Amino acid sequence: MGALACVGTGVYFEYRKREKLAEIASEVKSYGKPALGGPFVMFNQDGVPVTDASYHGKFVLLYFGFTFCPDICPNELVKMGKVIDALDKKTLPLEPVFISLDPARDTLGQLKNYGQDFHPKFQWLTGTKDQIASVTRAFRVYFSKVDENDDNDEDYLVDHSIVMYLLSPTGEFLEFYTQRSTVTDIVASIEKNMKDNKKK
Ligand code: NI
């Protein structure tokens, strides 16, 4: 295996990821809530079919990644776990959902096994290539398979946007968080969004 990194595989990829993020950020600024997200059909780590509606009634923190990601995804998933625990203490339940960008290697067995290292509340979703293409388009997630060496089909990285999305109990996009957002920042923002949502 060559030097493994989940990001930083090139200036072009960095550019594409930042462009996607800038797109989302500018829309949040101009229109309040951008039209991010939408219906999706996938299945969870137990092979149970799920849709966006499966999570209605709960606030959801959604993250896209791949289980073979060497460090960025694990760091972000640990961060999400801390956010969940902090909110649980305040009896503000939040549903963490992971969507795989690498369905070829992220099989149900792999997702289940991987999930043991993270917060038990996590739902680990995967689907067909088309289902993943559709949900990533809806959330404007950038991802691209990076071949480290062409002679080994199983040895590759997936360069991808590192963004967490907060969704309302009706599945509406509320907020996004980047790699730079701290646990404290995210908890405070989610708490505020939960309070604002109650007033509606
Ligand atoms: Ni990653």
Residues whose N, C-alpha, C, O or C-beta is under 5 A from the ligand:
A	BS01	NI	C6 G65 F66 C69 I72 C73 V158
